[in-house]
């Protein structure tokens, strides 16, 4: 499904980074290592690399990775793009920052597995940043899966990251224009938490 979606001449979600990353750019520390999970066509990993981070990006669809590599070359940055099924990944490395932006292609059971892996990939004292849709997004229909159970609530995220130092866990609505994949008024959630040292 993802290969079919990304195998187009255009960038489905555009080439500009998610507004979430621009809003929270202070967390993108030059010289830190970062992991972008289910990175798609590279818009977010390339932006992080432009800020001076050492970025690894995990993505399943070869066509998305090909476009991501072209985007990185266009901006003159290096990203370690890896073709990975994140639900079968063993999460062998750890990073200062782990980022998941609009990665709501999984329901509750697989989400727990995915979040467990992402947690293992955060160094002690490191940070995880998540951005996605809340269930209210179904009323807007401007992006994301058509399944409420795939969406995030503050309670879901707080429970998954119990014991972490939560800096932000906020829902809001905003107009989003990020390619044809995310276009229009959207119900969003931002989550940032630091792993116990």
Rosetta blueprint (number, residue, H / E / L):
1 X L
2 X H
3 X H
4 X H
5 X H
6 X H
7 X L
8 X L
9 X L
10 X L
11 X L
12 X L
13 X L
14 X L
15 X L
16 X L
17 X L
18 X L
19 X H
20 X H
21 X H
22 X H
23 X H
24 X L
25 X H
26 X H
27 X H
28 X L
29 X L
30 X L
31 X L
32 X L
33 X E
34 X E
35 X E
36 X E
37 X E
38 X L
39 X L
40 X L
41 X L
42 X L
43 X H
44 X H
45 X H
46 X H
47 X H
48 X H
49 X H
50 X H
51 X L
52 X L
53 X L
54 X E
55 X E
56 X E
57 X E
58 X E
59 X E
60 X L
61 X L
62 X H
63 X H
64 X H
65 X H
66 X H
67 X H
68 X H
69 X H
70 X H
71 X H
72 X H
73 X H
74 X H
75 X H
76 X L
77 X L
78 X L
79 X E
80 X E
81 X E
82 X E
83 X E
84 X L
85 X L
86 X L
87 X L
88 X L
89 X L
90 X L
91 X L
92 X L
93 X L
94 X L
95 X E
96 X E
97 X E
98 X E
99 X E
100 X E
101 X E
102 X L
103 X L
104 X L
105 X L
106 X L
107 X L
108 X H
109 X H
110 X H
111 X H
112 X H
113 X H
114 X H
115 X H
116 X H
117 X H
118 X H
119 X H
120 X H
121 X L
122 X E
123 X E
124 X E
125 X E
126 X E
127 X E
128 X E
129 X E
130 X E
131 X E
132 X E
133 X E
134 X L
135 X L
136 X L
137 X H
138 X H
139 X H
140 X H
141 X L
142 X L
143 X L
144 X L
145 X L
146 X L
147 X L
148 X H
149 X H
150 X H
151 X L
152 X L
153 X L
154 X H
155 X H
156 X H
157 X H
158 X H
159 X H
160 X H
161 X L
162 X L
163 X L
164 X L
165 X E
166 X E
167 X E
168 X E
169 X E
170 X E
171 X E
172 X E
173 X E
174 X E
175 X E
176 X E
177 X E
178 X E
179 X L
180 X L
181 X L
182 X E
183 X E
184 X E
185 X E
186 X E
187 X E
188 X E
189 X E
190 X E
191 X E
192 X E
193 X E
194 X E
195 X L
196 X L
197 X L
